[in-house]
Amino acid sequence: SALSGDTAHAFALVDPRRAGRSRHILIVDDHPDFLAFSRLAFQQRGCTVTTTTLLPRTFDMVSALLPDALIVSVDNERPEFRSLLKRLAHDPRTALIPLVIAGPNPAWIEEAQAVAGTAGPRATILYPLPPSDIAAIVERLLSSP
């Protein structure tokens, strides 16, 4: 498969402080193909993955699951993305979740960064980028002090 080179990193995201349990990654994106490929890339790294399109209850999902990392793909055509990022930044339960803001437009990403704040670890991704590269970025984000 196109992601077969990633199998060497299959357990790179297992957190020893969690007694060998895998990291939980939540991915919010409107594109089913991207969600499917991203799920595969993270599962090959030993992660538990939850994917969702942007729903009115996405914030409730994040606050209930409290994932180890959250990837949010932003789209300026959908103001719900900004609303989600603002709610995440202002809720003490979710503000420190490592967040990756992804999108196809640098201006959208910059705007989303301003809304998301700087409380927790942050990274940005400009599309297009293979899901395996995104998984590597999340891996570095989670391993940084």
TIVO-2410 file (N, C-alpha, C; in nm, 3 decimals):
# residues 145
REC num residu      c1      c2      c3 atome chaine
REC   1      S   0.084  -0.119   0.000     N      A
REC   1      S   0.000   0.000   0.000    CA      A
REC   1      S   0.087   0.124   0.000     C      A
REC   2      A   0.026   0.237  -0.026     N      A
REC   2      A   0.100   0.364  -0.031    CA      A
REC   2      A   0.155   0.401   0.105     C      A
REC   3      L   0.097   0.347   0.211     N      A
REC   3      L   0.143   0.382   0.346    CA      A
REC   3      L   0.232   0.275   0.406     C      A
REC   4      S   0.274   0.176   0.328     N      A
REC   4      S   0.350   0.065   0.383    CA      A
REC   4      S   0.482   0.109   0.445     C      A
REC   5      G   0.540   0.219   0.400     N      A
REC   5      G   0.664   0.268   0.460    CA      A
REC   5      G   0.647   0.313   0.602     C      A
REC   6      D   0.526   0.334   0.646     N      A
REC   6      D   0.500   0.381   0.781    CA      A
REC   6      D   0.495   0.269   0.884     C      A
REC   7      T   0.498   0.144   0.840     N      A
REC   7      T   0.483   0.035   0.935    CA      A
REC   7      T   0.598   0.028   1.034     C      A
REC   8      A   0.713   0.082   0.999     N      A
REC   8      A   0.826   0.082   1.093    CA      A
REC   8      A   0.796   0.170   1.214     C      A
REC   9      H   0.701   0.260   1.201     N      A
REC   9      H   0.666   0.351   1.311    CA      A
REC   9      H   0.537   0.308   1.380     C      A
REC  10      A   0.500   0.182   1.367     N      A
REC  10      A   0.369   0.137   1.411    CA      A
REC  10      A   0.340   0.165   1.558     C      A
REC  11      F   0.440   0.165   1.643     N      A
REC  11      F   0.413   0.184   1.785    CA      A
REC  11      F   0.474   0.311   1.839     C      A
REC  12      A   0.509   0.402   1.750     N      A
REC  12      A   0.576   0.525   1.793    CA      A
REC  12      A   0.488   0.613   1.880     C      A
REC  13      L   0.358   0.602   1.871     N      A
REC  13      L   0.271   0.688   1.949    CA      A
REC  13      L   0.211   0.619   2.071     C      A
REC  14      V   0.268   0.508   2.113     N      A
REC  14      V   0.224   0.445   2.237    CA      A
REC  14      V   0.291   0.518   2.352     C      A
REC  15      D   0.212   0.563   2.446     N      A
REC  15      D   0.261   0.643   2.558    CA      A
REC  15      D   0.294   0.553   2.676     C      A
REC  16      P   0.421   0.544   2.717     N      A
REC  16      P   0.457   0.456   2.828    CA      A
REC  16      P   0.391   0.497   2.959     C      A
REC  17      R   0.354   0.623   2.974     N      A
REC  17      R   0.289   0.668   3.097    CA      A
REC  17      R   0.146   0.618   3.106     C      A
REC  18      R   0.094   0.567   2.995     N      A
REC  18      R  -0.044   0.516   2.993    CA      A
REC  18      R  -0.045   0.364   2.993     C      A
REC  19      A   0.054   0.304   3.052     N      A
REC  19      A   0.063   0.158   3.065    CA      A
REC  19      A   0.048   0.088   2.929     C      A
REC  20      G   0.114   0.142   2.827     N      A
REC  20      G   0.115   0.079   2.696    CA      A
REC  20      G  -0.010   0.103   2.612     C      A
REC  21      R  -0.106   0.178   2.664     N      A
REC  21      R  -0.225   0.206   2.584    CA      A
REC  21      R  -0.190   0.306   2.475     C      A
REC  22      S  -0.256   0.292   2.363     N      A
REC  22      S  -0.225   0.380   2.250    CA      A
REC  22      S  -0.284   0.519   2.272     C      A
REC  23      R  -0.225   0.614   2.200     N      A
REC  23      R  -0.277   0.751   2.201    CA      A
REC  23      R  -0.410   0.755   2.128     C      A
REC  24      H  -0.497   0.843   2.175     N      A
REC  24      H  -0.627   0.861   2.109    CA      A
REC  24      H  -0.622   0.991   2.030     C      A
REC  25      I  -0.642   0.981   1.899     N      A
REC  25      I  -0.638   1.095   1.808    CA      A
REC  25      I  -0.780   1.118   1.756     C      A
REC  26      L  -0.827   1.241   1.765     N      A
REC  26      L  -0.958   1.276   1.710    CA      A
REC  26      L  -0.936   1.369   1.592     C      A
REC  27      I  -0.996   1.335   1.478     N      A
REC  27      I  -0.977   1.412   1.355    CA      A
REC  27      I  -1.112   1.466   1.310     C      A
REC  28      V  -1.118   1.599   1.289     N      A
REC  28      V  -1.240   1.666   1.243    CA      A
REC  28      V  -1.212   1.721   1.103     C      A
REC  29      D  -1.285   1.669   1.004     N      A
REC  29      D  -1.266   1.711   0.866    CA      A
REC  29      D  -1.394   1.680   0.789     C      A
REC  30      D  -1.420   1.757   0.685     N      A
REC  30      D  -1.541   1.736   0.603    CA      A
REC  30      D  -1.523   1.636   0.490     C      A
REC  31      H  -1.403   1.585   0.469     N      A
REC  31      H  -1.376   1.499   0.354    CA      A
REC  31      H  -1.359   1.354   0.397     C      A
REC  32      P  -1.456   1.268   0.363     N      A
REC  32      P  -1.449   1.127   0.405    CA      A
REC  32      P  -1.322   1.055   0.360     C      A
REC  33      D  -1.272   1.084   0.239     N      A
REC  33      D  -1.149   1.017   0.193    CA      A
REC  33      D  -1.032   1.054   0.281     C      A
REC  34      F  -1.019   1.182   0.315     N      A
REC  34      F  -0.910   1.225   0.402    CA      A
REC  34      F  -0.922   1.158   0.539     C      A
REC  35      L  -1.043   1.150   0.592     N      A
REC  35      L  -1.063   1.086   0.722    CA      A
REC  35      L  -1.021   0.939   0.718     C      A
REC  36      A  -1.056   0.870   0.610     N      A
REC  36      A  -1.022   0.728   0.598    CA      A
REC  36      A  -0.870   0.708   0.588     C      A
REC  37      F  -0.802   0.787   0.506     N      A
REC  37      F  -0.658   0.773   0.492    CA      A
REC  37      F  -0.587   0.814   0.622     C      A
REC  38      S  -0.637   0.916   0.689     N      A
REC  38      S  -0.576   0.959   0.815    CA      A
REC  38      S  -0.593   0.852   0.922     C      A
REC  39      R  -0.712   0.794   0.928     N      A
REC  39      R  -0.735   0.686   1.025    CA      A
REC  39      R  -0.632   0.575   1.005     C      A
REC  40      L  -0.613   0.534   0.881     N      A
REC  40      L  -0.518   0.429   0.849    CA      A
REC  40      L  -0.376   0.468   0.892     C      A
REC  41      A  -0.335   0.589   0.861     N      A
REC  41      A  -0.199   0.634   0.895    CA      A
REC  41      A  -0.176   0.631   1.046     C      A
REC  42      F  -0.273   0.674   1.124     N      A
REC  42      F  -0.257   0.674   1.270    CA      A
REC  42      F  -0.270   0.534   1.328     C      A
REC  43      Q  -0.359   0.453   1.273     N      A
REC  43      Q  -0.371   0.315   1.322    CA      A
REC  43      Q  -0.243   0.237   1.297     C      A
REC  44      Q  -0.176   0.265   1.186     N      A
REC  44      Q  -0.048   0.199   1.159    CA      A
REC  44      Q   0.057   0.240   1.261     C      A
REC  45      R   0.037   0.349   1.329     N      A
REC  45      R   0.128   0.394   1.435    CA      A
REC  45      R   0.079   0.351   1.572     C      A
REC  46      G  -0.020   0.264   1.576     N      A
REC  46      G  -0.068   0.210   1.703    CA      A
REC  46      G  -0.167   0.298   1.776     C      A
REC  47      C  -0.227   0.394   1.709     N      A
REC  47      C  -0.320   0.487   1.774    CA      A
REC  47      C  -0.464   0.438   1.768     C      A
REC  48      T  -0.541   0.483   1.864     N      A
REC  48      T  -0.685   0.473   1.857    CA      A
REC  48      T  -0.731   0.601   1.788     C      A
REC  49      V  -0.821   0.589   1.691     N      A
REC  49      V  -0.860   0.705   1.611    CA      A
REC  49      V  -1.012   0.719   1.609     C      A
REC  50      T  -1.056   0.841   1.632     N      A
REC  50      T  -1.197   0.877   1.614    CA      A
REC  50      T  -1.199   0.985   1.507     C      A
REC  51      T  -1.287   0.968   1.409     N      A
REC  51      T  -1.300   1.069   1.303    CA      A
REC  51      T  -1.443   1.118   1.300     C      A
REC  52      T  -1.459   1.243   1.263     N      A
REC  52      T  -1.593   1.299   1.249    CA      A
REC  52      T  -1.590   1.416   1.151     C      A
REC  53      T  -1.703   1.437   1.087     N      A
REC  53      T  -1.720   1.560   1.012    CA      A
REC  53      T  -1.766   1.663   1.115     C      A
REC  54      L  -1.763   1.788   1.080     N      A
REC  54      L  -1.801   1.891   1.174    CA      A
REC  54      L  -1.952   1.885   1.197     C      A
REC  55      L  -1.987   1.858   1.321     N      A
REC  55      L  -2.127   1.848   1.361    CA      A
REC  55      L  -2.156   1.952   1.468     C      A
REC  56      P  -2.282   1.983   1.489     N      A
REC  56      P  -2.312   2.078   1.596    CA      A
REC  56      P  -2.262   2.032   1.733     C      A
REC  57      R  -2.247   1.901   1.751     N      A
REC  57      R  -2.204   1.850   1.882    CA      A
REC  57      R  -2.056   1.808   1.884     C      A
REC  58      T  -1.976   1.857   1.792     N      A
REC  58      T  -1.835   1.818   1.789    CA      A
REC  58      T  -1.764   1.859   1.918     C      A
REC  59      F  -1.791   1.979   1.969     N      A
REC  59      F  -1.728   2.021   2.095    CA      A
REC  59      F  -1.763   1.923   2.206     C      A
REC  60      D  -1.889   1.882   2.214     N      A
REC  60      D  -1.930   1.786   2.318    CA      A
REC  60      D  -1.855   1.655   2.303     C      A
REC  61      M  -1.831   1.612   2.179     N      A
REC  61      M  -1.756   1.490   2.154    CA      A
REC  61      M  -1.613   1.504   2.205     C      A
REC  62      V  -1.549   1.616   2.172     N      A
REC  62      V  -1.411   1.639   2.216    CA      A
REC  62      V  -1.404   1.643   2.368     C      A
REC  63      S  -1.494   1.716   2.432     N      A
REC  63      S  -1.487   1.729   2.578    CA      A
REC  63      S  -1.521   1.598   2.648     C      A
REC  64      A  -1.599   1.512   2.585     N      A
REC  64      A  -1.629   1.381   2.644    CA      A
REC  64      A  -1.513   1.284   2.626     C      A
REC  65      L  -1.451   1.285   2.508     N      A
REC  65      L  -1.343   1.190   2.479    CA      A
REC  65      L  -1.209   1.235   2.535     C      A
REC  66      L  -1.186   1.367   2.541     N      A
REC  66      L  -1.057   1.423   2.581    CA      A
REC  66      L  -0.941   1.348   2.514     C      A
REC  67      P  -0.933   1.356   2.382     N      A
REC  67      P  -0.828   1.283   2.310    CA      A
REC  67      P  -0.690   1.335   2.344     C      A
REC  68      D  -0.589   1.255   2.313     N      A
REC  68      D  -0.451   1.296   2.334    CA      A
REC  68      D  -0.408   1.402   2.235     C      A
REC  69      A  -0.471   1.405   2.119     N      A
REC  69      A  -0.444   1.508   2.017    CA      A
REC  69      A  -0.569   1.525   1.932     C      A
REC  70      L  -0.584   1.647   1.882     N      A
REC  70      L  -0.699   1.683   1.801    CA      A
REC  70      L  -0.649   1.747   1.673     C      A
REC  71      I  -0.700   1.700   1.561     N      A
REC  71      I  -0.669   1.760   1.431    CA      A
REC  71      I  -0.798   1.821   1.379     C      A
REC  72      V  -0.795   1.950   1.351     N      A
REC  72      V  -0.913   2.019   1.299    CA      A
REC  72      V  -0.876   2.081   1.165     C      A
REC  73      S  -0.946   2.039   1.062     N      A
REC  73      S  -0.927   2.095   0.929    CA      A
REC  73      S  -1.019   2.215   0.916     C      A
REC  74      V  -0.962   2.332   0.889     N      A
REC  74      V  -1.041   2.455   0.885    CA      A
REC  74      V  -1.082   2.492   0.743     C      A
REC  75      D  -1.197   2.555   0.735     N      A
REC  75      D  -1.253   2.598   0.608    CA      A
REC  75      D  -1.327   2.728   0.634     C      A
REC  76      N  -1.283   2.837   0.575     N      A
REC  76      N  -1.345   2.966   0.601    CA      A
REC  76      N  -1.488   2.975   0.549     C      A
REC  77      E  -1.527   2.880   0.468     N      A
REC  77      E  -1.665   2.878   0.421    CA      A
REC  77      E  -1.760   2.830   0.531     C      A
REC  78      R  -1.702   2.769   0.636     N      A
REC  78      R  -1.782   2.714   0.745    CA      A
REC  78      R  -1.743   2.781   0.876     C      A
REC  79      P  -1.818   2.879   0.922     N      A
REC  79      P  -1.783   2.949   1.046    CA      A
REC  79      P  -1.787   2.859   1.170     C      A
REC  80      E  -1.848   2.740   1.158     N      A
REC  80      E  -1.852   2.648   1.271    CA      A
REC  80      E  -1.712   2.606   1.316     C      A
REC  81      F  -1.618   2.606   1.224     N      A
REC  81      F  -1.481   2.569   1.261    CA      A
REC  81      F  -1.423   2.671   1.360     C      A
REC  82      R  -1.443   2.799   1.331     N      A
REC  82      R  -1.395   2.903   1.423    CA      A
REC  82      R  -1.465   2.892   1.558     C      A
REC  83      S  -1.594   2.866   1.555     N      A
REC  83      S  -1.670   2.850   1.679    CA      A
REC  83      S  -1.617   2.733   1.761     C      A
REC  84      L  -1.590   2.621   1.695     N      A
REC  84      L  -1.535   2.505   1.765    CA      A
REC  84      L  -1.400   2.539   1.827     C      A
REC  85      L  -1.311   2.601   1.752     N      A
REC  85      L  -1.179   2.634   1.804    CA      A
REC  85      L  -1.188   2.731   1.922     C      A
REC  86      K  -1.278   2.827   1.913     N      A
REC  86      K  -1.296   2.923   2.023    CA      A
REC  86      K  -1.345   2.853   2.149     C      A
REC  87      R  -1.443   2.764   2.134     N      A
REC  87      R  -1.494   2.690   2.251    CA      A
REC  87      R  -1.386   2.601   2.312     C      A
REC  88      L  -1.307   2.535   2.227     N      A
REC  88      L  -1.199   2.451   2.278    CA      A
REC  88      L  -1.098   2.532   2.357     C      A
REC  89      A  -1.065   2.651   2.306     N      A
REC  89      A  -0.964   2.736   2.371    CA      A
REC  89      A  -1.012   2.791   2.504     C      A
REC  90      H  -1.142   2.810   2.520     N      A
REC  90      H  -1.193   2.874   2.640    CA      A
REC  90      H  -1.244   2.778   2.747     C      A
REC  91      D  -1.243   2.650   2.718     N      A
REC  91      D  -1.287   2.551   2.816    CA      A
REC  91      D  -1.163   2.488   2.880     C      A
REC  92      P  -1.150   2.496   3.012     N      A
REC  92      P  -1.029   2.442   3.078    CA      A
REC  92      P  -1.007   2.293   3.054     C      A
REC  93      R  -1.113   2.217   3.026     N      A
REC  93      R  -1.097   2.073   3.001    CA      A
REC  93      R  -1.036   2.045   2.865     C      A
REC  94      T  -1.052   2.139   2.770     N      A
REC  94      T  -1.006   2.112   2.634    CA      A
REC  94      T  -0.894   2.204   2.588     C      A
REC  95      A  -0.867   2.311   2.659     N      A
REC  95      A  -0.771   2.412   2.614    CA      A
REC  95      A  -0.630   2.358   2.599     C      A
REC  96      L  -0.593   2.258   2.677     N      A
REC  96      L  -0.456   2.207   2.674    CA      A
REC  96      L  -0.438   2.085   2.584     C      A
REC  97      I  -0.545   2.040   2.518     N      A
REC  97      I  -0.531   1.926   2.426    CA      A
REC  97      I  -0.441   1.970   2.310     C      A
REC  98      P  -0.335   1.894   2.280     N      A
REC  98      P  -0.253   1.928   2.164    CA      A
REC  98      P  -0.339   1.936   2.038     C      A
REC  99      L  -0.324   2.047   1.967     N      A
REC  99      L  -0.411   2.078   1.854    CA      A
REC  99      L  -0.330   2.099   1.728     C      A
REC 100      V  -0.373   2.033   1.621     N      A
REC 100      V  -0.316   2.056   1.489    CA      A
REC 100      V  -0.425   2.122   1.405     C      A
REC 101      I  -0.395   2.240   1.355     N      A
REC 101      I  -0.488   2.312   1.267    CA      A
REC 101      I  -0.440   2.290   1.124     C      A
REC 102      A  -0.528   2.237   1.042     N      A
REC 102      A  -0.491   2.204   0.904    CA      A
REC 102      A  -0.585   2.274   0.808     C      A
REC 103      G  -0.534   2.302   0.689     N      A
REC 103      G  -0.618   2.362   0.587    CA      A
REC 103      G  -0.540   2.390   0.460     C      A
REC 104      P  -0.613   2.425   0.353     N      A
REC 104      P  -0.548   2.448   0.224    CA      A
REC 104      P  -0.504   2.592   0.201     C      A
REC 105      N  -0.534   2.681   0.294     N      A
REC 105      N  -0.509   2.823   0.273    CA      A
REC 105      N  -0.435   2.881   0.394     C      A
REC 106      P  -0.315   2.937   0.374     N      A
REC 106      P  -0.238   2.991   0.486    CA      A
REC 106      P  -0.314   3.099   0.565     C      A
REC 107      A  -0.393   3.181   0.497     N      A
REC 107      A  -0.469   3.285   0.568    CA      A
REC 107      A  -0.574   3.223   0.660     C      A
REC 108      W  -0.638   3.116   0.616     N      A
REC 108      W  -0.737   3.048   0.700    CA      A
REC 108      W  -0.670   2.990   0.824     C      A
REC 109      I  -0.553   2.931   0.803     N      A
REC 109      I  -0.481   2.871   0.915    CA      A
REC 109      I  -0.439   2.978   1.015     C      A
REC 110      E  -0.390   3.089   0.965     N      A
REC 110      E  -0.349   3.199   1.052    CA      A
REC 110      E  -0.467   3.251   1.134     C      A
REC 111      E  -0.580   3.267   1.070     N      A
REC 111      E  -0.700   3.312   1.142    CA      A
REC 111      E  -0.741   3.209   1.248     C      A
REC 112      A  -0.737   3.083   1.212     N      A
REC 112      A  -0.773   2.977   1.307    CA      A
REC 112      A  -0.677   2.974   1.425     C      A
REC 113      Q  -0.548   2.997   1.400     N      A
REC 113      Q  -0.450   3.001   1.509    CA      A
REC 113      Q  -0.484   3.112   1.608     C      A
REC 114      A  -0.523   3.227   1.557     N      A
REC 114      A  -0.558   3.339   1.644    CA      A
REC 114      A  -0.679   3.304   1.731     C      A
REC 115      V  -0.776   3.235   1.674     N      A
REC 115      V  -0.895   3.196   1.748    CA      A
REC 115      V  -0.862   3.088   1.850     C      A
REC 116      A  -0.775   2.993   1.814     N      A
REC 116      A  -0.745   2.878   1.900    CA      A
REC 116      A  -0.660   2.913   2.019     C      A
REC 117      G  -0.587   3.023   2.014     N      A
REC 117      G  -0.503   3.059   2.127    CA      A
REC 117      G  -0.378   2.975   2.136     C      A
REC 118      T  -0.308   2.991   2.246     N      A
REC 118      T  -0.178   2.924   2.262    CA      A
REC 118      T  -0.167   2.847   2.393     C      A
REC 119      A  -0.279   2.810   2.453     N      A
REC 119      A  -0.275   2.744   2.583    CA      A
REC 119      A  -0.202   2.610   2.580     C      A
REC 120      G  -0.226   2.530   2.479     N      A
REC 120      G  -0.165   2.398   2.471    CA      A
REC 120      G  -0.072   2.388   2.353     C      A
REC 121      P  -0.009   2.272   2.335     N      A
REC 121      P   0.079   2.252   2.220    CA      A
REC 121      P   0.001   2.269   2.090     C      A
REC 122      R   0.061   2.338   1.993     N      A
REC 122      R  -0.005   2.367   1.867    CA      A
REC 122      R   0.088   2.338   1.751     C      A
REC 123      A   0.028   2.298   1.640     N      A
REC 123      A   0.101   2.281   1.515    CA      A
REC 123      A   0.004   2.317   1.403     C      A
REC 124      T   0.059   2.350   1.287     N      A
REC 124      T  -0.024   2.378   1.170    CA      A
REC 124      T   0.024   2.296   1.052     C      A
REC 125      I  -0.070   2.268   0.963     N      A
REC 125      I  -0.041   2.189   0.843    CA      A
REC 125      I  -0.110   2.257   0.726     C      A
REC 126      L  -0.035   2.280   0.621     N      A
REC 126      L  -0.091   2.332   0.497    CA      A
REC 126      L  -0.113   2.215   0.402     C      A
REC 127      Y  -0.238   2.194   0.359     N      A
REC 127      Y  -0.268   2.087   0.264    CA      A
REC 127      Y  -0.221   2.127   0.126     C      A
REC 128      P  -0.201   2.038   0.035     N      A
REC 128      P  -0.212   1.894   0.053    CA      A
REC 128      P  -0.087   1.837   0.118     C      A
REC 129      L  -0.109   1.740   0.203     N      A
REC 129      L   0.000   1.672   0.273    CA      A
REC 129      L  -0.048   1.530   0.299     C      A
REC 130      P   0.034   1.430   0.271     N      A
REC 130      P  -0.010   1.292   0.293    CA      A
REC 130      P  -0.042   1.267   0.441     C      A
REC 131      P  -0.145   1.186   0.470     N      A
REC 131      P  -0.178   1.155   0.608    CA      A
REC 131      P  -0.062   1.098   0.688     C      A
REC 132      S   0.028   1.025   0.623     N      A
REC 132      S   0.144   0.972   0.697    CA      A
REC 132      S   0.232   1.085   0.748     C      A
REC 133      D   0.245   1.194   0.671     N      A
REC 133      D   0.321   1.311   0.717    CA      A
REC 133      D   0.250   1.381   0.831     C      A
REC 134      I   0.117   1.386   0.824     N      A
REC 134      I   0.040   1.446   0.931    CA      A
REC 134      I   0.059   1.366   1.060     C      A
REC 135      A   0.057   1.234   1.050     N      A
REC 135      A   0.080   1.150   1.168    CA      A
REC 135      A   0.218   1.175   1.227     C      A
REC 136      A   0.318   1.195   1.144     N      A
REC 136      A   0.453   1.224   1.193    CA      A
REC 136      A   0.456   1.359   1.266     C      A
REC 137      I   0.383   1.457   1.214     N      A
REC 137      I   0.378   1.589   1.280    CA      A
REC 137      I   0.312   1.576   1.417     C      A
REC 138      V   0.204   1.501   1.427     N      A
REC 138      V   0.137   1.480   1.555    CA      A
REC 138      V   0.229   1.407   1.651     C      A
REC 139      E   0.302   1.310   1.600     N      A
REC 139      E   0.397   1.236   1.683    CA      A
REC 139      E   0.500   1.332   1.744     C      A
REC 140      R   0.555   1.422   1.664     N      A
REC 140      R   0.651   1.520   1.717    CA      A
REC 140      R   0.586   1.614   1.817     C      A
REC 141      L   0.463   1.657   1.790     N      A
REC 141      L   0.391   1.745   1.881    CA      A
REC 141      L   0.369   1.680   2.017     C      A
REC 142      L   0.332   1.553   2.016     N      A
REC 142      L   0.306   1.482   2.142    CA      A
REC 142      L   0.433   1.448   2.217     C      A
REC 143      S   0.544   1.440   2.148     N      A
REC 143      S   0.669   1.406   2.217    CA      A
REC 143      S   0.747   1.529   2.262     C      A
REC 144      S   0.699   1.648   2.225     N      A
REC 144      S   0.770   1.770   2.267    CA      A
REC 144      S   0.736   1.801   2.412     C      A
REC 145      P   0.832   1.861   2.484     N      A
REC 145      P   0.809   1.888   2.627    CA      A
REC 145      P   0.702   1.991   2.652     C      A
***
